[in-house]
């Protein structure tokens, strides 16, 4: 009898074990979900006081009525520097910035435009106030990956300090806006709600650091918004603060991604590096001996696989900085030293920074996009 009872108990335990395991697994998942939700709420509440609303007054329309625009921004230092999108303030005759006062009420503060850069779509404002302001810490887009949670805060349709949450749905999006003002950017894509008025607001990771700046929305899609990686802003903010503009290096060459299609077109066997499609006469690239057809493999010992990355590396070097480029020419290695010069004024002032037409899909390595088709949907537009 005792053995039969023991066997029955053992059998019951074996039957119950999977159900218990499923129950424990469900509870573990629920705890993780609640922990993530709690972290998102904490991040949002902590960041809200540092997010500002920007109202612009623009040139009158054809009827003579003054136009208004709404955008967002966020404070990056207690003394009142604010990051936002350049397209929010560039066309404005004047603008006002609304912050939260110490009691949590909206307060308009006078502000000046310190500097703006159309090609990265970043602008820096300075608030005039005697008190220290809450601020956000700039992180890096490397801190988030696809499917990681983010918080977006801004003023969609003028609804100040609205919070939306979602995940990073893709990274490395390029040429999402036809004729983009942003020639260096591999955009972050998120399904967190981004609407007109969000532009310039922060995209924040679970650690509370800014990973992106809300920038564009697909007007025919749902759950598709885009942000500039904050690394781009970090690279230009000091120039904006000190000089009011960004000083970029220029080499005078156009390059194309060495995709399988391009490699076949030019009879290349390898996909490594990017190919020089054109060289501007009299440019630093021509003086250094670079030629169309050269394959650029490295810049200052950093491997290069995309034209976007090469443009960004050269631009960040600045005028007068030395760069060493390792290329392959007709199968032979060549090391070339180049000194970028200041970007020609006509290109630096152009939002699109276009070079003359070059090879198929070419993109200039001097901080200007080529004229190859982007394949972008025409509904992807910067949002205010």
BELTA-V114126 format. One record per backbone hydrogen bond with DSSP energy under -0.5 kcal/mol. CO is the residue of the C=O (numbers start at 0). NH is the residue of the N-H. If there is no record, write none. Layout:
[[CO	NH] [CO	NH]]
//
This chain:
[[0	4] [1	5] [2	6] [3	7] [4	8] [5	9] [6	10] [7	11] [8	12] [9	13] [10	14] [11	15] [12	16] [13	17] [14	18] [15	19] [16	20] [17	21] [18	22] [19	23] [20	24] [21	25] [22	26] [23	27] [24	28] [25	29] [26	30] [27	31] [28	32] [29	33] [30	34] [31	35] [32	36] [33	37] [34	38] [35	39] [36	40] [37	41] [38	42] [39	43] [40	44] [41	45] [42	46] [43	47] [44	48] [46	49] [47	50] [48	99] [49	74] [51	72] [52	54] [52	97] [53	55] [53	70] [54	95] [55	57] [55	68] [56	92] [56	93] [57	66] [60	63] [64	60] [66	57] [68	55] [70	53] [71	84] [72	51] [73	82] [74	135] [76	79] [77	132] [79	126] [80	75] [80	76] [81	124] [82	73] [83	122] [84	87] [84	88] [85	88] [85	89] [88	91] [90	58] [93	56] [95	54] [96	98] [96	108] [97	52] [98	106] [100	103] [104	100] [106	98] [108	96] [109	127] [111	113] [111	125] [114	123] [116	119] [116	120] [116	121] [118	182] [118	183] [120	85] [121	116] [122	83] [123	113] [123	114] [124	81] [125	111] [126	128] [136	209] [139	142] [140	143] [144	147] [147	167] [149	165] [150	203] [151	163] [153	161] [154	157] [155	158] [157	159] [158	161] [161	153] [163	151] [165	149] [166	168] [166	190] [167	146] [169	188] [172	186] [175	177] [176	179] [180	182] [184	186] [186	172] [187	226] [188	168] [188	169] [189	224] [194	197] [195	156] [196	154] [197	200] [198	71] [200	213] [201	152] [201	203] [202	210] [202	211] [203	150] [204	207] [208	204] [209	138] [210	229] [211	202] [212	227] [213	199] [214	382] [215	225] [216	218] [216	380] [217	220] [223	217] [224	189] [225	214] [225	215] [226	187] [227	212] [228	231] [228	232] [229	233] [230	234] [231	235] [232	235] [232	236] [235	239] [236	240] [237	241] [238	242] [238	243] [238	244] [239	243] [243	115] [244	246] [245	247] [247	342] [249	340] [250	284] [251	279] [252	364] [253	276] [253	277] [254	362] [255	274] [256	258] [258	262] [259	263] [260	264] [261	265] [262	267] [263	266] [272	257] [273	295] [274	255] [274	276] [275	292] [277	253] [279	282] [282	286] [283	287] [284	289] [285	288] [290	293] [293	275] [293	295] [294	296] [294	327] [295	273] [296	303] [297	325] [298	301] [300	302] [301	298] [305	309] [306	310] [307	311] [308	312] [309	313] [310	314] [311	315] [312	316] [313	317] [314	248] [314	317] [317	320] [320	339] [322	324] [322	337] [323	299] [324	326] [324	335] [325	296] [325	297] [326	333] [327	294] [328	331] [331	328] [333	326] [333	335] [335	324] [337	322] [337	339] [339	319] [340	249] [343	346] [343	347] [344	348] [345	349] [351	368] [358	361] [361	371] [362	254] [363	366] [367	363] [368	354] [376	379] [378	218] [378	380] [380	216]]
//
